[in-house]
Amino acid sequence: MRIAPGANRPGRPLAPETLAFLERMAAVYGGPIVVTSGTDHSTYTVDGRVSDHTDGHAADLGMVANGGRDDSPSATAS
C-alpha cells in the first residue's frame, strides 16, 4: 500500500486502524494499492456532515492511480 503525495494534510496521517485495514485489503487484492485521498479531503460531506476522512478513518483509491480508467466498469458505483 502506498499513500500518494498530498493525500493527507501535513501532520494528519490516516488512523492506524485505517492503515491496517488498507494493508489487509492490499493483501487480499494481491498487489499494491494507492491511497489518493486521505485526510486532505473535504471536511464536510455533501449533506453537511463531518467526513470520516477528517480524522483519518476513510481513504479513497483513485482509479487512474490504481491502474484503472475513470470510464471502466469498475469505476461505476452501483
Backbone as JSON, one array per atom type, in Angstrom:
{
  "sequence": "MRIAPGANRPGRPLAPETLAFLERMAAVYGGPIVVTSGTDHSTYTVDGRVSDHTDGHAADLGMVANGGRDDSPSATAS",
  "N": [[0.85, -1.17, 0.0], [0.45, 2.23, -0.74], [0.72, 5.67, 0.06], [-0.3, 8.37, -1.7], [1.48, 11.36, -2.67], [0.39, 14.29, -1.05], [-2.04, 13.21, -0.3], [-2.73, 13.25, 2.35], [-3.28, 15.67, 4.95], [-0.68, 17.83, 6.16], [0.9, 16.52, 9.0], [-1.36, 15.13, 9.72], [-2.02, 12.12, 9.61], [-3.45, 9.05, 8.24], [-5.63, 7.11, 10.31], [-4.39, 4.57, 12.54], [-5.9, 2.15, 12.51], [-7.23, 2.37, 10.08], [-5.1, 2.31, 8.28], [-4.2, -0.3, 8.82], [-6.4, -1.79, 7.93], [-6.34, -1.12, 5.18], [-3.89, -2.28, 4.46], [-4.51, -4.99, 4.85], [-6.5, -5.23, 2.92], [-5.02, -4.78, 0.57], [-3.44, -7.06, 0.64], [-5.35, -9.07, 0.23], [-6.24, -8.32, -2.28], [-3.91, -8.73, -3.69], [-1.89, -7.17, -4.65], [-0.21, -3.98, -4.93], [-1.86, -1.07, -3.61], [-2.97, 2.29, -4.06], [-3.49, 5.03, -2.06], [-5.28, 7.84, -2.73], [-6.63, 9.94, -1.64], [-6.81, 10.97, 1.57], [-6.69, 12.28, 4.61], [-6.63, 14.78, 3.5], [-9.05, 15.75, 2.41], [-12.32, 16.96, 1.62], [-13.75, 18.6, 4.41], [-16.44, 18.41, 5.05], [-19.29, 16.41, 4.16], [-21.49, 16.06, 1.28], [-24.01, 16.37, 2.38], [-23.57, 17.92, 4.58], [-22.52, 16.79, 6.86], [-19.74, 15.91, 9.03], [-16.94, 14.63, 7.45], [-15.63, 11.28, 7.41], [-13.05, 11.2, 6.56], [-11.76, 13.33, 7.71], [-10.76, 12.75, 10.32], [-9.08, 10.7, 9.7], [-10.26, 8.24, 9.19], [-11.12, 7.27, 6.74], [-10.49, 6.56, 3.29], [-9.7, 7.22, -0.1], [-9.35, 5.46, -3.14], [-8.0, 6.22, -5.94], [-9.0, 5.69, -9.32], [-7.29, 5.9, -11.68], [-4.71, 6.09, -10.54], [-4.52, 3.58, -9.54], [-4.32, 1.87, -11.65], [-6.59, 1.7, -13.24], [-9.27, 3.0, -15.32], [-11.15, 6.0, -15.52], [-13.51, 5.62, -16.9], [-14.0, 2.95, -16.85], [-15.74, -0.21, -16.23], [-15.47, -0.88, -13.48], [-15.29, 1.55, -12.29], [-17.73, 2.53, -11.92], [-20.17, 3.14, -9.62], [-22.59, 1.15, -8.0]],
  "CA": [[0.0, 0.0, 0.0], [1.23, 3.47, -0.82], [-0.04, 6.9, 0.23], [0.14, 9.32, -2.72], [1.83, 12.69, -2.16], [-0.74, 15.19, -0.94], [-3.27, 12.53, 0.1], [-3.02, 13.61, 3.74], [-2.85, 17.0, 5.41], [0.55, 17.74, 6.95], [0.71, 16.21, 10.42], [-2.66, 14.46, 9.94], [-2.0, 10.85, 8.88], [-4.6, 8.16, 8.4], [-5.68, 6.43, 11.6], [-3.73, 3.26, 12.49], [-6.84, 1.08, 12.12], [-7.49, 2.53, 8.65], [-3.91, 1.79, 7.62], [-4.2, -1.75, 8.97], [-7.42, -2.3, 7.02], [-5.85, -0.97, 3.81], [-2.86, -3.3, 4.26], [-5.21, -6.28, 4.68], [-7.19, -5.17, 1.64], [-4.0, -4.96, -0.46], [-3.05, -8.47, 0.67], [-6.43, -9.83, -0.42], [-6.19, -7.93, -3.7], [-2.74, -9.38, -4.24], [-0.99, -6.2, -5.26], [-0.19, -2.68, -4.24], [-2.95, -0.12, -3.83], [-2.54, 3.66, -3.82], [-4.47, 5.94, -1.45], [-5.15, 9.14, -3.38], [-7.23, 10.97, -0.79], [-6.97, 10.55, 2.95], [-7.16, 13.38, 5.45], [-6.7, 16.0, 2.7], [-10.34, 15.61, 1.74], [-13.27, 17.94, 2.14], [-14.13, 18.37, 5.8], [-17.86, 18.09, 5.13], [-19.91, 15.65, 3.08], [-22.46, 16.87, 0.53], [-25.18, 16.67, 3.21], [-23.19, 18.79, 5.69], [-21.93, 16.07, 8.0], [-18.28, 15.86, 9.04], [-16.46, 13.46, 6.73], [-14.74, 10.35, 8.11], [-11.69, 11.49, 6.12], [-11.2, 14.38, 8.56], [-9.98, 12.18, 11.42], [-8.26, 9.6, 9.21], [-11.0, 6.98, 9.16], [-11.59, 6.97, 5.39], [-9.48, 6.76, 2.26], [-10.14, 6.99, -1.47], [-8.38, 4.81, -4.02], [-8.28, 6.74, -7.27], [-8.97, 4.69, -10.39], [-6.11, 6.01, -12.55], [-3.53, 5.78, -9.73], [-4.53, 2.15, -9.26], [-4.27, 1.11, -12.89], [-7.87, 1.65, -13.93], [-9.66, 4.19, -16.07], [-12.37, 6.58, -14.96], [-14.68, 5.17, -17.64], [-14.08, 1.48, -16.83], [-16.9, -0.7, -15.46], [-15.23, -0.88, -12.04], [-15.36, 2.92, -11.76], [-19.14, 2.88, -11.77], [-20.78, 2.67, -8.38], [-23.97, 0.66, -8.2]],
  "C": [[0.9, 1.24, 0.0], [0.27, 4.65, -0.64], [0.53, 7.9, -0.78], [0.51, 10.66, -2.08], [0.58, 13.59, -2.15], [-2.05, 14.53, -0.51], [-3.69, 12.89, 1.53], [-2.57, 15.04, 4.02], [-1.57, 16.84, 6.21], [0.25, 17.52, 8.43], [-0.59, 15.5, 10.74], [-2.69, 13.15, 9.14], [-3.32, 10.09, 9.01], [-4.5, 7.47, 9.75], [-5.03, 5.04, 11.47], [-4.66, 2.13, 12.05], [-7.21, 1.17, 10.64], [-6.31, 1.99, 7.86], [-3.87, 0.26, 7.68], [-5.22, -2.38, 8.03], [-6.94, -2.24, 5.57], [-4.76, -1.99, 3.5], [-3.49, -4.68, 4.06], [-5.91, -6.34, 3.33], [-6.2, -5.38, 0.49], [-3.54, -6.41, -0.51], [-4.09, -9.35, -0.01], [-6.43, -9.56, -1.92], [-5.0, -8.59, -4.4], [-1.76, -8.44, -4.94], [-1.05, -4.9, -4.52], [-1.44, -1.86, -4.56], [-2.42, 1.26, -3.44], [-3.7, 4.46, -3.23], [-4.25, 7.31, -2.07], [-5.78, 10.27, -2.59], [-7.46, 10.38, 0.59], [-7.53, 11.7, 3.75], [-7.21, 14.71, 4.7], [-7.93, 15.96, 1.8], [-11.24, 16.7, 2.28], [-13.67, 17.59, 3.57], [-15.58, 17.91, 5.92], [-18.32, 17.28, 3.92], [-20.92, 16.55, 2.37], [-23.7, 17.19, 1.35], [-24.83, 17.44, 4.48], [-22.64, 18.1, 6.91], [-20.41, 16.1, 7.9], [-17.84, 14.54, 8.42], [-15.57, 12.58, 7.61], [-13.28, 10.55, 7.69], [-11.0, 12.44, 7.11], [-10.33, 13.83, 9.67], [-9.21, 10.93, 11.02], [-8.94, 8.26, 9.13], [-11.65, 6.68, 7.81], [-10.46, 7.27, 4.41], [-10.11, 6.47, 0.9], [-9.0, 6.37, -2.26], [-8.71, 5.23, -5.44], [-8.1, 5.69, -8.36], [-7.67, 4.74, -11.18], [-4.84, 5.63, -11.78], [-3.4, 4.29, -9.44], [-4.68, 1.3, -10.52], [-5.56, 0.98, -13.66], [-8.07, 2.9, -14.78], [-10.97, 4.7, -15.47], [-13.62, 6.09, -15.66], [-14.81, 3.64, -17.66], [-15.27, 1.03, -16.0], [-16.7, -0.66, -13.96], [-15.26, 0.52, -11.44], [-16.79, 3.34, -11.52], [-19.69, 2.29, -10.49], [-22.2, 2.21, -8.68], [-24.83, 0.97, -7.02]]
}
